[in-house]
Amino acid sequence: MEVDDMIKFGAQAVASLVDPKCRERIGSWLGLLEDCLAAAGGLAGTQTPSGKRLTVATRPNRTNMTASRDAMNGFRIPTTWA
């Protein structure tokens, strides 16, 4: 499969899976993704980075990483996000 064929296939797949209502709903996320890629110098990092300062999180991500015992299964993997 040639690169042009892969690009065409990907575009067709997106068109069949993502309707206009869905695209509107994820529009801000797509914009953020494009900004992140530009700030990183593109997917391969070979382009000049945009220099744009990105602010994503409004608060730090805190994960409960304290090991705890479950009465039935012993130790459990922390899954609580604060």
DRENMIPA-59038 format. One record per residue (C-alpha): residue in three letters; z negated, x, y. Coordinates in steps of 0.02 Angstrom, whole numbers, plus 32768, in hexadecimal, padded with zeros to 4 digits. Layout:
residues N
+--------+------+------+------+
| residu |    Z |    X |    Y |
+--------+------+------+------+
|    Ala |    Z |    X |    Y |
...
+--------+------+------+------+
***
This chain:
residues 82
+--------+------+------+------+
| residu |    Z |    X |    Y |
+--------+------+------+------+
|    Met | 8000 | 8000 | 8000 |
|    Glu | 8032 | 8048 | 80A8 |
|    Val | 7FBF | 8045 | 8140 |
|    Asp | 802C | 7FC5 | 8198 |
|    Asp | 801F | 7F54 | 80FF |
|    Met | 7F61 | 7F66 | 8100 |
|    Ile | 7F58 | 7F3A | 81B9 |
|    Lys | 7FC6 | 7EA2 | 819F |
|    Phe | 7F5E | 7E6B | 8108 |
|    Gly | 7EBB | 7E80 | 8169 |
|    Ala | 7EFD | 7E1B | 81FC |
|    Gln | 7F34 | 7D8F | 8187 |
|    Ala | 7E8C | 7D90 | 812E |
|    Val | 7E2C | 7D83 | 81D2 |
|    Ala | 7E9F | 7CF8 | 8210 |
|    Ser | 7E81 | 7C94 | 8172 |
|    Leu | 7DC3 | 7CAD | 8170 |
|    Val | 7D93 | 7CA7 | 8228 |
|    Asp | 7DBC | 7C07 | 8286 |
|    Pro | 7DB7 | 7BFB | 8345 |
|    Lys | 7D09 | 7BAC | 8342 |
|    Cys | 7CC5 | 7C3E | 82DC |
|    Arg | 7D1B | 7CBD | 834C |
|    Glu | 7CCA | 7C6C | 83E4 |
|    Arg | 7C20 | 7C73 | 8390 |
|    Ile | 7C2E | 7D2D | 8368 |
|    Gly | 7C88 | 7D5F | 8407 |
|    Ser | 7BF3 | 7DB8 | 8455 |
|    Trp | 7BD6 | 7E1A | 83B4 |
|    Leu | 7C8C | 7E50 | 83AE |
|    Gly | 7C7F | 7E88 | 8463 |
|    Leu | 7BE4 | 7EEE | 8439 |
|    Leu | 7C3C | 7F3C | 83A4 |
|    Glu | 7CD1 | 7F6E | 8411 |
|    Asp | 7C59 | 7FB9 | 8492 |
|    Cys | 7BFD | 801A | 840A |
|    Leu | 7CA0 | 805F | 83C3 |
|    Ala | 7CDB | 8092 | 8471 |
|    Ala | 7C33 | 80E6 | 8497 |
|    Ala | 7C41 | 8147 | 83F3 |
|    Gly | 7CF2 | 8182 | 8418 |
|    Gly | 7D45 | 8109 | 839F |
|    Leu | 7D2F | 80F2 | 82E6 |
|    Ala | 7D56 | 81A9 | 82BE |
|    Gly | 7D01 | 81EB | 835C |
|    Thr | 7DA2 | 8240 | 8392 |
|    Gln | 7DB9 | 81E2 | 8436 |
|    Thr | 7D5E | 8203 | 84D8 |
|    Pro | 7CBA | 81A2 | 84D5 |
|    Ser | 7CB1 | 8118 | 8557 |
|    Gly | 7C0A | 8153 | 859C |
|    Lys | 7BD3 | 809F | 85A9 |
|    Arg | 7B18 | 8089 | 8592 |
|    Leu | 7AF6 | 8006 | 850F |
|    Thr | 7A5A | 7F9C | 850A |
|    Val | 7A4B | 7F3B | 8469 |
|    Ala | 7996 | 7F19 | 843C |
|    Thr | 7923 | 7EBE | 84B2 |
|    Arg | 788B | 7EFD | 8452 |
|    Pro | 786F | 7F88 | 83D3 |
|    Asn | 7888 | 7F5A | 831D |
|    Arg | 77E2 | 7F63 | 82C2 |
|    Thr | 77DE | 7F5E | 8206 |
|    Asn | 7740 | 7F47 | 81A1 |
|    Met | 774B | 7FE1 | 8132 |
|    Thr | 769B | 7FD2 | 80EC |
|    Ala | 769C | 7FD0 | 802F |
|    Ser | 7641 | 7F3B | 7FE9 |
|    Arg | 761D | 7EF3 | 7F3F |
|    Asp | 765E | 7E4E | 7F01 |
|    Ala | 75E8 | 7DF4 | 7E88 |
|    Met | 7675 | 7DD6 | 7E0B |
|    Asn | 76ED | 7E69 | 7E1D |
|    Gly | 768A | 7F00 | 7E58 |
|    Phe | 76D4 | 7F56 | 7EF0 |
|    Arg | 7754 | 7EFB | 7F57 |
|    Ile | 77D8 | 7F39 | 7FCF |
|    Pro | 77AC | 7F0D | 8084 |
|    Thr | 7823 | 7E8B | 80C7 |
|    Thr | 77C3 | 7E4E | 815F |
|    Trp | 781B | 7E71 | 8203 |
|    Ala | 77B1 | 7E60 | 829F |
+--------+------+------+------+
***
